[in-house]
């Protein structure tokens, strides 16, 4: 397990610290304090191009080598970033064509980070040069265990740039995809408003215009921008693999929120890393989902520095941030809780951002492990040192453990991009909100969840949930049918298959290509104003704990082979099916034609548990989050109390707790923000009997 900090040694040279005689004196002290806090890794150098190469061709890597030597003396490993996130000022002055241009045609100027276009040939050339020099200068250092490529690719809205070189690449991309202008005009539907082109060179970039651009063109533009970002990172990855074949590469991602395909991006990397934005203002599920997404982005071919499968959280906030309206302190215990949350969901590296709050620059009021004074006698350092001690204990038992969900939620970037187009059936439908209703229901029931693209191998999952796959390619639909045919359970919803991969509405009925699978046809759909509700009347065994509503969107369904589970109670479609199930091959396809309140999704999770034979990891109150990492011979449970109150647990059989080294039995009050790490020897197979036994072993009630 890697445990460390994001260190910026360049901030701590005289006159900011150190002395006139020994300008770099602080570095030694920092390394000593890191070591004492149990740290074994730092990430450095992500914005240092202007310091490595203060003038074109004059390189200075010696100072970073000195930092790495100091780290070596303290057994601290190093992840070095390529510094391309912050091009030096001289480069932009010499080649202003590298600067990004926004959708209004305005240049985004130099003097800060991310001031580059990923379509600039000149920027690619200079990138290759600085990455090569860096790898030649420091790639042989014994402390180097990984490269981070760039930093926060696409940050500050720079995924899109409207430069002339971008236009050139855009046209080449379209030419490669469509071959002929006729194909292009047809696939993009450019007959609409008569926007057909005679040559590829005429296709516009979707810059600011009197009204919306063609949605199919925008979708291709998003794909093109995504391919550009992935190619730029891929170019650096390839170069680094050539220069330092034994050093894995990563980059720091945000959980699905940037405008590129995160799965494609993960494909260019040896392992993925996250900048975590966990906050106490969020529900535990909203923090947990970021980690589950990271783990899901790269499910095979993972190469981490220690060979452990998993992802890293390469920026975990240590204290307050600086970008909220009010940047409150993290309360005592919160960093520890967040750290265990990320570990419990599969992280094998955790690094705090910042090591020390900088005295300079725009992030000087960002909380670090150390404050501006650099003094270790502070609350945050003490808390992180305690975590460091605990991680030393846990590291060995977490070795070779993995999180292995049996449920998966499908997510496709292309679908989200299609849904971003403003002229939708309703502006009150939000895809991520829809996804989160399912995720939260499963999370709060302590049922582990992966994410996947519709084209991934789904055969390992008992249950696949596909919320609102508005854009569904024919190939994706076939794979979903195959999954169910072979015995899987699929949950589909309204707003599925409304367009194909070209953003063209099908003429063969909705959900496009899946009517046979669900045994129904959506005749019409009725988006509803947010303050209006229809109601559901359930038939059969669905455990409705409330009178559930249908809102935002109501599909009007004509059943074919499916069985109806609920009907609408009102309006001209009263009595028509709203919620159905269909046997297909060896499996089942459930269809939910409406959006509802969270309570419905909780009931749904309970019903699906029964339907698919899923078991919660442990039976504890909902306020306790449970995750499990398992290896061949043991299950490690993490119990996290996210609440302000303690929670009473009852252990019917003794269980070993790692952090305290004690055996827990009988009543146990898990304090606010408290964490337990429990061990169970497992026969290897998560059989129903074993799950029942566990449920008997620990039962809990809120105090
Ligand atoms: C990260 C970025 C850091 C810092 C941080 C602030 O995404 O990589 O450099 O700016 O955000 O929250």
Boltz pocket constraint, residues with backbone or C-beta under 6 A from the ligand:
constraints:
  - pocket:
      binder: B
      contacts: [[A, 151], [A, 152], [A, 252], [A, 275], [A, 315], [A, 321], [A, 323], [A, 363]]
      max_distance: 6.0
